[in-house]
Amino acid sequence: MIKVFHPNSQLPYYFSAMGYRDLLYERYHSRHTSQHSGLDARALQLAEAHHFQLEWEPFLKNLPREANILDVGCGNGSFIRALKQLEFKHTYGIDLSEEQVQIARQSGIVEVEKADAMMFLDDKSGQFDAVFCMDLVEHLTKSELVDFMLMILKALKPNGRLYLRTPNMDSPWPHIYASGDYTHETLLNATSIRQLLGSIGFVKVDVHPSLMRTSPWWKEVIRRCVYHVLSIRWRLELFATARSSRGVVRTPNLLVSARKPD
């Protein structure tokens, strides 16, 4: 146990070594995401939903629109909004932050609740066709992440799908994203995420680059040209260390899909 002083109180209180989560998740939007993005709750949700829709639509074409879907760590509901825009009919979300859940509900995303993921999944064996974890797994310790993935594997139906997004430690500037949130615990690259999911029992683990884009259109054209030039440099740097660039993903995030065996 650790003794600390709450910033809004003169009295000390006690919490376990991982108890910082209670403090930081309590006002996660107002103390982190809104300050980082510069957008209010509604604008941030709409912007994230639009990005999610563009990013994930190519990978979800074969997922039935009647699928039973769970979004773990749903935050402000932006990914559920994106799924609805893609015409998925049965979506549900859970999140630890009461503030985030209320933001989602106030915007019309009512299929969400405040819940601990492990407790929620404990009695959900074989109930979901797909489980999504957007920007979530990095918030767990290694031991927690293994337990969490085992719970998801159990909660999926046979041939069910896991989809996740997480910061990519092979990106050129990984710590801008990976160290930009005090609650991050476990950081991965394409190799380690394949190792983790394959060891747990998932099959067909595929890792893809995340969507990168900016606006207006002319900035996006410049960005793509610069990125192409830099990609040549990065491949040369790997070559100089006697390593292959094959299979190395360079985007800020990794998009991962995996399947539960039949």
C-alpha positions as CSV (number, residue, x, y, z in Angstrom):
1,M,0.0,0.0,0.0
2,I,1.1,3.6,-0.8
3,K,0.3,6.7,1.2
4,V,-0.5,9.8,-1.0
5,F,-2.3,13.1,-0.7
6,H,-5.2,13.6,-3.1
7,P,-4.8,17.0,-4.9
8,N,-8.3,18.1,-3.8
9,S,-7.9,17.1,-0.2
10,Q,-5.6,17.8,2.8
11,L,-6.1,14.2,4.0
12,P,-3.9,11.3,2.9
13,Y,-5.5,8.2,1.5
14,Y,-4.2,4.8,0.7
15,F,-4.2,2.7,-2.5
16,S,-2.4,-0.3,-4.0
17,A,0.5,0.0,-6.4
18,M,-1.9,0.0,-9.3
19,G,-4.4,2.3,-7.7
20,Y,-3.2,5.2,-9.8
21,R,-5.8,4.1,-12.3
22,D,-8.6,5.1,-10.1
23,L,-7.2,8.7,-10.0
24,L,-6.4,9.0,-13.7
25,Y,-9.4,7.2,-15.1
26,E,-11.9,9.1,-13.0
27,R,-11.6,12.2,-15.3
28,Y,-9.8,10.7,-18.2
29,H,-11.5,12.9,-20.8
30,S,-11.2,16.2,-19.1
31,R,-7.7,15.7,-17.8
32,H,-6.1,13.9,-20.8
33,T,-7.9,13.3,-24.1
34,S,-9.6,16.7,-24.4
35,Q,-6.3,18.5,-23.5
36,H,-4.3,16.4,-25.9
37,S,-6.8,16.9,-28.8
38,G,-7.9,20.4,-28.2
39,L,-11.5,19.3,-29.0
40,D,-14.6,19.2,-26.9
41,A,-16.2,15.9,-26.2
42,R,-18.7,15.9,-29.1
43,A,-16.2,17.1,-31.7
44,L,-13.6,14.6,-30.5
45,Q,-16.1,11.7,-30.7
46,L,-17.1,12.6,-34.2
47,A,-13.5,13.0,-35.4
48,E,-12.5,9.7,-33.9
49,A,-15.5,7.9,-35.3
50,H,-14.7,9.2,-38.8
51,H,-11.1,8.1,-38.5
52,F,-12.1,4.6,-37.1
53,Q,-14.5,4.1,-39.9
54,L,-11.9,4.8,-42.6
55,E,-9.3,2.8,-40.8
56,W,-11.2,-0.3,-40.1
57,E,-13.8,-0.7,-42.9
58,P,-11.3,-2.6,-45.2
59,F,-10.8,-5.2,-42.5
60,L,-14.4,-5.7,-41.6
61,K,-16.0,-6.6,-44.9
62,N,-16.4,-10.2,-44.0
63,L,-17.8,-9.7,-40.5
64,P,-21.6,-10.2,-40.6
65,R,-23.6,-7.0,-39.8
66,E,-25.6,-9.2,-37.4
67,A,-22.5,-10.1,-35.4
68,N,-22.6,-9.8,-31.6
69,I,-19.8,-7.3,-31.0
70,L,-18.1,-6.1,-27.8
71,D,-15.9,-3.0,-27.6
72,V,-13.7,-3.2,-24.5
73,G,-12.4,0.1,-23.3
74,C,-15.0,1.9,-25.4
75,G,-14.1,5.4,-24.1
76,N,-16.4,8.1,-25.4
77,G,-18.2,5.6,-27.7
78,S,-16.5,6.7,-30.9
79,F,-15.7,3.2,-32.2
80,I,-19.2,2.1,-31.5
81,R,-20.4,5.1,-33.5
82,A,-18.1,4.0,-36.3
83,L,-19.5,0.5,-36.2
84,K,-23.0,1.8,-36.4
85,Q,-22.1,3.9,-39.4
86,L,-20.8,0.7,-41.0
87,E,-24.3,-0.8,-40.3
88,F,-23.3,-3.3,-37.5
89,K,-26.5,-3.9,-35.5
90,H,-25.5,-5.5,-32.2
91,T,-22.7,-3.5,-30.5
92,Y,-22.0,-3.1,-26.8
93,G,-19.2,-1.2,-25.0
94,I,-17.6,-1.2,-21.5
95,D,-15.2,1.2,-20.0
96,L,-13.7,1.9,-16.6
97,S,-14.2,5.7,-16.8
98,E,-17.6,6.9,-15.6
99,E,-16.9,10.2,-17.3
100,Q,-16.3,8.5,-20.7
101,V,-19.4,6.4,-20.3
102,Q,-21.5,9.4,-19.6
103,I,-20.1,11.3,-22.6
104,A,-21.0,8.3,-24.8
105,R,-24.6,8.1,-23.5
106,Q,-25.1,11.8,-23.8
107,S,-24.2,11.6,-27.4
108,G,-26.7,8.9,-28.1
109,I,-24.4,5.9,-27.7
110,V,-26.4,4.2,-25.0
111,E,-25.2,0.6,-25.4
112,V,-22.3,1.2,-22.9
113,E,-21.7,0.7,-19.2
114,K,-19.0,1.3,-16.7
115,A,-17.4,-2.1,-16.0
116,D,-14.1,-3.8,-15.2
117,A,-13.3,-5.9,-18.3
118,M,-12.1,-9.0,-16.4
119,M,-15.2,-9.1,-14.2
120,F,-17.5,-8.4,-17.2
121,L,-16.0,-11.2,-19.3
122,D,-15.9,-13.7,-16.5
123,D,-19.3,-15.2,-17.3
124,K,-19.5,-14.5,-21.0
125,S,-18.1,-17.7,-22.4
126,G,-18.7,-18.1,-26.1
127,Q,-21.0,-15.1,-26.5
128,F,-19.3,-12.8,-29.0
129,D,-18.6,-13.0,-32.7
130,A,-16.0,-10.2,-32.4
131,V,-14.2,-8.3,-29.6
132,F,-12.6,-4.9,-30.3
133,C,-9.9,-3.3,-28.2
134,M,-9.0,0.1,-29.5
135,D,-6.0,1.7,-27.7
136,L,-6.5,-0.6,-24.7
137,V,-3.9,-3.4,-24.3
138,E,-1.1,-0.9,-23.7
139,H,-2.8,0.1,-20.5
140,L,-2.3,-3.4,-19.0
141,T,0.7,-5.0,-17.3
142,K,2.2,-8.0,-19.0
143,S,0.5,-10.4,-16.6
144,E,-2.8,-8.6,-16.9
145,L,-2.6,-8.6,-20.7
146,V,-2.1,-12.4,-20.8
147,D,-5.0,-13.0,-18.5
148,F,-7.1,-10.5,-20.5
149,M,-6.4,-12.2,-23.8
150,L,-7.2,-15.6,-22.4
151,M,-10.6,-14.1,-21.2
152,I,-11.3,-12.7,-24.6
153,L,-10.4,-16.1,-26.2
154,K,-12.9,-17.7,-23.9
155,A,-15.6,-15.1,-24.5
156,L,-15.4,-15.5,-28.3
157,K,-17.5,-18.0,-30.2
158,P,-15.6,-20.6,-32.3
159,N,-14.1,-18.8,-35.2
160,G,-14.7,-15.5,-33.4
161,R,-12.5,-12.5,-34.2
162,L,-10.3,-10.3,-32.1
163,Y,-9.4,-6.8,-33.4
164,L,-7.1,-4.4,-31.6
165,R,-5.1,-1.2,-32.1
166,T,-2.1,-0.4,-30.0
167,P,1.0,1.9,-30.2
168,N,3.8,0.5,-32.4
169,M,7.2,0.5,-30.9
170,D,8.8,0.1,-34.4
171,S,7.5,3.5,-35.5
172,P,10.2,6.2,-36.0
173,W,8.9,8.2,-33.1
174,P,7.3,5.6,-30.8
175,H,7.4,7.5,-27.5
176,I,5.3,10.4,-28.8
177,Y,2.4,7.9,-28.6
178,A,3.6,5.2,-26.2
179,S,4.8,7.6,-23.5
180,G,2.1,10.2,-24.1
181,D,-0.2,8.6,-21.5
182,Y,0.9,7.9,-18.0
183,T,-1.4,4.9,-17.8
184,H,0.5,2.9,-20.5
185,E,2.2,-0.2,-19.2
186,T,3.0,-2.7,-22.0
187,L,4.4,-1.6,-25.3
188,L,4.5,-3.9,-28.4
189,N,5.6,-4.3,-31.9
190,A,4.4,-6.6,-34.7
191,T,6.7,-9.4,-33.6
192,S,5.7,-9.4,-29.9
193,I,2.0,-9.1,-30.6
194,R,2.2,-12.2,-32.8
195,Q,4.2,-14.0,-30.1
196,L,1.6,-13.1,-27.5
197,L,-1.6,-14.0,-29.4
198,G,-0.1,-17.1,-30.9
199,S,1.0,-18.4,-27.5
200,I,-2.4,-17.8,-26.0
201,G,-4.1,-19.8,-28.8
202,F,-5.2,-17.4,-31.4
203,V,-4.7,-18.3,-35.0
204,K,-4.2,-16.3,-38.2
205,V,-2.7,-13.3,-36.4
206,D,-2.4,-10.5,-39.0
207,V,-0.7,-7.2,-38.3
208,H,-1.4,-4.1,-40.5
209,P,-0.3,-0.5,-40.6
210,S,-2.6,2.0,-39.1
211,L,-4.3,4.8,-41.1
212,M,-2.2,8.0,-41.5
213,R,-3.7,11.1,-43.0
214,T,-3.9,14.8,-42.5
215,S,-5.9,17.7,-44.0
216,P,-6.3,19.7,-46.2
217,W,-5.6,17.5,-49.2
218,W,-2.4,19.4,-50.3
219,K,-0.8,18.7,-46.9
220,E,-1.7,15.0,-47.3
221,V,0.0,14.9,-50.7
222,I,3.2,16.5,-49.1
223,R,3.0,14.1,-46.2
224,R,2.8,11.0,-48.4
225,C,5.8,12.2,-50.5
226,V,7.9,12.8,-47.4
227,Y,6.9,9.5,-45.8
228,H,7.9,7.6,-49.0
229,V,11.4,9.3,-48.9
230,L,11.8,8.5,-45.2
231,S,10.8,4.9,-45.7
232,I,13.8,4.4,-48.0
233,R,16.0,5.8,-45.2
234,W,14.5,3.5,-42.6
235,R,15.0,0.4,-44.8
236,L,18.6,1.4,-45.3
237,E,19.1,1.8,-41.6
238,L,17.8,-1.7,-40.9
239,F,20.0,-3.0,-43.8
240,A,23.0,-1.4,-42.1
241,T,22.3,-3.4,-39.0
242,A,22.1,-6.6,-40.9
243,R,18.4,-6.9,-40.4
244,S,15.6,-7.2,-42.8
245,S,12.7,-4.7,-43.1
246,R,10.4,-7.5,-44.2
247,G,7.4,-7.6,-41.8
248,V,8.4,-4.4,-40.0
249,V,5.5,-1.9,-39.6
250,R,6.4,1.8,-39.3
251,T,3.1,3.5,-38.7
252,P,2.4,5.0,-35.2
253,N,-0.2,2.3,-34.4
254,L,-0.6,-1.4,-35.2
255,L,-3.9,-2.8,-36.4
256,V,-4.2,-6.4,-35.4
257,S,-6.7,-9.1,-36.2
258,A,-6.7,-12.7,-34.9
259,R,-9.2,-15.6,-34.9
260,K,-10.3,-18.1,-32.3
261,P,-9.9,-21.7,-33.7
262,D,-13.1,-23.5,-34.8
